[in-house]
């Protein structure tokens, strides 16, 4: 079974970007809920949600690319 190295490298890069976002997103959301008296509460909450959704998207794309690199290669 041949592995497409370029696609696998792209998948690992996606997963490497998703890892810090998985920690930053919930931290920003938590910060938004702690500081409800602040004027910027909703903006910080929206940014945290976007960061968390970005982490989920990058995780999904990374796993999808790993599967693609393993099973869509040319069989030699």
MDTraj code that builds the backbone (N, CA, C; nanometers):
import mdtraj as md
import numpy as np

residues = "UNK UNK UNK UNK UNK UNK UNK UNK UNK UNK UNK UNK UNK UNK UNK UNK UNK UNK UNK UNK UNK UNK UNK UNK UNK UNK UNK UNK UNK UNK UNK UNK UNK UNK UNK UNK UNK UNK UNK UNK UNK UNK UNK UNK UNK UNK UNK UNK UNK UNK UNK UNK UNK UNK UNK UNK UNK UNK UNK UNK UNK UNK UNK UNK UNK UNK UNK UNK UNK UNK UNK UNK UNK UNK UNK UNK".split()
xyz = np.array([
    [0.0852, -0.1165, 0.0000],
    [0.0000, 0.0000, 0.0000],
    [0.0903, 0.1235, 0.0000],
    [0.0752, 0.2061, -0.1033],
    [0.1559, 0.3268, -0.1167],
    [0.0869, 0.4429, -0.0454],
    [0.1692, 0.5269, 0.0159],
    [0.1178, 0.6446, 0.0866],
    [0.1612, 0.7681, 0.0101],
    [0.0670, 0.8571, -0.0165],
    [0.0980, 0.9828, -0.0837],
    [0.1581, 1.0777, 0.0191],
    [0.2894, 1.0992, 0.0112],
    [0.3615, 1.1748, 0.1136],
    [0.3222, 1.3230, 0.1149],
    [0.2936, 1.3807, -0.0008],
    [0.2573, 1.5225, -0.0056],
    [0.1245, 1.5474, 0.0644],
    [0.0280, 1.4623, 0.0397],
    [-0.1029, 1.4772, 0.1031],
    [-0.0918, 1.4496, 0.2531],
    [-0.0096, 1.3525, 0.2905],
    [0.0100, 1.3228, 0.4321],
    [0.0771, 1.4392, 0.5044],
    [0.1739, 1.5041, 0.4399],
    [0.2379, 1.6216, 0.4999],
    [0.1386, 1.7357, 0.5182],
    [0.0498, 1.7543, 0.4216],
    [-0.0526, 1.8581, 0.4335],
    [-0.1483, 1.8267, 0.5483],
    [-0.1812, 1.6998, 0.5654],
    [-0.2700, 1.6588, 0.6737],
    [-0.2048, 1.6834, 0.8087],
    [-0.0788, 1.6505, 0.8210],
    [-0.0079, 1.6729, 0.9477],
    [0.0040, 1.8219, 0.9762],
    [0.0233, 1.9012, 0.8736],
    [0.0282, 2.0471, 0.8908],
    [-0.1065, 2.1005, 0.9400],
    [-0.2164, 2.0493, 0.8853],
    [-0.3493, 2.0901, 0.9318],
    [-0.3707, 2.0521, 1.0782],
    [-0.3310, 1.9312, 1.1142],
    [-0.3467, 1.8872, 1.2524],
    [-0.2572, 1.9673, 1.3468],
    [-0.1394, 2.0064, 1.2997],
    [-0.0493, 2.0869, 1.3827],
    [-0.1063, 2.2264, 1.4071],
    [-0.1764, 2.2833, 1.3105],
    [-0.2424, 2.4135, 1.3313],
    [-0.3660, 2.3994, 1.4185],
    [-0.4328, 2.2859, 1.4118],
    [-0.5549, 2.2670, 1.4904],
    [-0.5256, 2.2496, 1.6388],
    [-0.4106, 2.1931, 1.6718],
    [-0.3802, 2.1656, 1.8124],
    [-0.3783, 2.2913, 1.8997],
    [-0.3074, 2.3975, 1.8634],
    [-0.3137, 2.5165, 1.9497],
    [-0.4507, 2.5836, 1.9494],
    [-0.5203, 2.5757, 1.8365],
    [-0.6532, 2.6361, 1.8306],
    [-0.7510, 2.5646, 1.9230],
    [-0.7284, 2.4347, 1.9468],
    [-0.8155, 2.3592, 2.0371],
    [-0.8041, 2.4099, 2.1812],
    [-0.6927, 2.4694, 2.2159],
    [-0.6752, 2.5238, 2.3501],
    [-0.7074, 2.6727, 2.3568],
    [-0.6761, 2.7457, 2.2512],
    [-0.6982, 2.8907, 2.2503],
    [-0.8466, 2.9231, 2.2440],
    [-0.9231, 2.8533, 2.1601],
    [-1.0655, 2.8814, 2.1434],
    [-1.1457, 2.8724, 2.2723],
    [-1.1408, 2.7605, 2.3434],
    [-1.2148, 2.7528, 2.4697],
    [-1.1649, 2.8516, 2.5756],
    [-1.0359, 2.8819, 2.5729],
    [-0.9841, 2.9810, 2.6683],
    [-1.0418, 3.1189, 2.6414],
    [-1.0545, 3.1554, 2.5150],
    [-1.1126, 3.2852, 2.4795],
    [-1.2615, 3.2876, 2.5142],
    [-1.3317, 3.1775, 2.4901],
    [-1.4742, 3.1706, 2.5250],
    [-1.4915, 3.1816, 2.6767],
    [-1.4065, 3.1137, 2.7518],
    [-1.4127, 3.1221, 2.8975],
    [-1.3868, 3.2660, 2.9434],
    [-1.2898, 3.3308, 2.8826],
    [-1.2591, 3.4694, 2.9163],
    [-1.3785, 3.5602, 2.8866],
    [-1.4490, 3.5344, 2.7796],
    [-1.5659, 3.6163, 2.7448],
    [-1.6763, 3.5986, 2.8486],
    [-1.6963, 3.4773, 2.8982],
    [-1.8019, 3.4551, 2.9974],
    [-1.7638, 3.5091, 3.1354],
    [-1.6350, 3.5133, 3.1650],
    [-1.5910, 3.5688, 3.2930],
    [-1.6083, 3.7208, 3.2940],
    [-1.5839, 3.7862, 3.1824],
    [-1.5870, 3.9325, 3.1748],
    [-1.7167, 3.9821, 3.1115],
    [-1.8306, 3.9418, 3.1651],
    [-1.9591, 3.9834, 3.1081],
    [-1.9852, 4.1320, 3.1265],
    [-1.9220, 4.1960, 3.2232],
    [-1.9444, 4.3375, 3.2460],
    [-1.8700, 4.4233, 3.1441],
    [-1.7809, 4.3646, 3.0693],
    [-1.7033, 4.4381, 2.9704],
    [-1.7875, 4.4665, 2.8463],
    [-1.7573, 4.5774, 2.7798],
    [-1.8296, 4.6163, 2.6582],
    [-1.7987, 4.5202, 2.5430],
    [-1.6795, 4.4627, 2.5430],
    [-1.6335, 4.3784, 2.4328],
    [-1.6720, 4.2316, 2.4505],
    [-1.7633, 4.2027, 2.5407],
    [-1.8009, 4.0639, 2.5725],
    [-1.8436, 3.9855, 2.4487],
    [-1.9342, 4.0398, 2.3705],
    [-1.9869, 3.9658, 2.2551],
    [-1.8831, 3.9511, 2.1447],
    [-1.7976, 4.0510, 2.1275],
    [-1.6924, 4.0414, 2.0264],
    [-1.5921, 3.9316, 2.0633],
    [-1.5511, 3.9274, 2.1892],
    [-1.4573, 3.8246, 2.2347],
    [-1.5217, 3.6866, 2.2258],
    [-1.6494, 3.6763, 2.2595],
    [-1.7201, 3.5495, 2.2486],
    [-1.7265, 3.5031, 2.1030],
    [-1.7550, 3.5938, 2.0118],
    [-1.7607, 3.5586, 1.8694],
    [-1.6238, 3.5140, 1.8186],
    [-1.5191, 3.5818, 1.8613],
    [-1.3839, 3.5425, 1.8200],
    [-1.3509, 3.4035, 1.8732],
    [-1.3873, 3.3751, 1.9967],
    [-1.3626, 3.2425, 2.0540],
    [-1.4377, 3.1335, 1.9804],
    [-1.5608, 3.1614, 1.9429],
    [-1.6395, 3.0626, 1.8682],
    [-1.5794, 3.0382, 1.7308],
    [-1.5341, 3.1440, 1.6645],
    [-1.4715, 3.1282, 1.5321],
    [-1.3422, 3.0478, 1.5432],
    [-1.2631, 3.0741, 1.6471],
    [-1.1391, 2.9979, 1.6666],
    [-1.1711, 2.8505, 1.6915],
    [-1.2720, 2.8227, 1.7719],
    [-1.3094, 2.6833, 1.7994],
    [-1.3618, 2.6140, 1.6739],
    [-1.4417, 2.6824, 1.5957],
    [-1.4897, 2.6242, 1.4704],
    [-1.3750, 2.6014, 1.3725],
    [-1.2771, 2.6911, 1.3730],
    [-1.1587, 2.6719, 1.2897],
    [-1.0810, 2.5476, 1.3304],
    [-1.0719, 2.5225, 1.4610],
    [-1.0030, 2.4022, 1.5088],
    [-1.0766, 2.2766, 1.4640],
    [-1.2081, 2.2767, 1.4740],
    [-1.2868, 2.1609, 1.4315],
    [-1.2720, 2.1388, 1.2807],
    [-1.2740, 2.2474, 1.2043],
    [-1.2592, 2.2366, 1.0593],
    [-1.1222, 2.1801, 1.0226],
    [-1.0162, 2.2310, 1.0865],
    [-0.8825, 2.1817, 1.0552],
    [-0.8650, 2.0361, 1.0972],
    [-0.9253, 1.9975, 1.2081],
    [-0.9209, 1.8568, 1.2474],
    [-0.9912, 1.7681, 1.1457],
    [-1.1085, 1.8107, 1.1018],
    [-1.1828, 1.7334, 1.0027],
    [-1.1028, 1.7211, 0.8728],
    [-1.0479, 1.8325, 0.8248],
    [-0.9714, 1.8285, 0.7009],
    [-0.8446, 1.7452, 0.7163],
    [-0.7809, 1.7515, 0.8333],
    [-0.6605, 1.6724, 0.8557],
    [-0.6884, 1.5237, 0.8527],
    [-0.7929, 1.4810, 0.9207],
    [-0.8282, 1.3387, 0.9206],
    [-0.8723, 1.2948, 0.7810],
    [-0.9460, 1.3810, 0.7128],
    [-0.9895, 1.3490, 0.5771],
    [-0.8689, 1.3334, 0.4839],
    [-0.7682, 1.4191, 0.4978],
    [-0.6497, 1.4081, 0.4133],
    [-0.5653, 1.2860, 0.4489],
    [-0.5621, 1.2479, 0.5758],
    [-0.4898, 1.1265, 0.6139],
    [-0.5541, 1.0045, 0.5489],
    [-0.6853, 0.9973, 0.5549],
    [-0.7558, 0.8850, 0.4912],
    [-0.7327, 0.8866, 0.3409],
    [-0.7348, 1.0054, 0.2814],
    [-0.7122, 1.0162, 0.1371],
    [-0.5705, 0.9718, 0.1005],
    [-0.4728, 1.0101, 0.1817],
    [-0.3349, 0.9724, 0.1503],
    [-0.3127, 0.8219, 0.1658],
    [-0.3860, 0.7588, 0.2543],
    [-0.3687, 0.6158, 0.2750],
    [-0.4422, 0.5302, 0.1728],
    [-0.5621, 0.5714, 0.1336],
    [-0.6457, 0.4826, 0.0526],
    [-0.6655, 0.5255, -0.0915],
    [-0.6293, 0.6475, -0.1287],
    [-0.6479, 0.6908, -0.2676],
    [-0.5190, 0.6881, -0.3483],
    [-0.4135, 0.6282, -0.2951],
    [-0.2855, 0.6212, -0.3652],
    [-0.2888, 0.5190, -0.4765],
    [-0.1874, 0.5264, -0.5611],
    [-0.1738, 0.4271, -0.6678],
    [-0.1180, 0.2989, -0.6089],
    [-0.1816, 0.1885, -0.6409],
    [-0.1341, 0.0583, -0.5939],
    [-0.0277, 0.0071, -0.6894],
    [0.0926, -0.0083, -0.6365],
    [0.2031, -0.0573, -0.7199],
    [0.2223, -0.2056, -0.7058],
])
top = md.Topology()
chain = top.add_chain()
for i, resn in enumerate(residues, 1):
    res = top.add_residue(resn, chain, resSeq=i)
    for name in ("N", "CA", "C"):
        top.add_atom(name, md.element.get_by_symbol(name[0]), res)
traj = md.Trajectory(xyz[None], top)
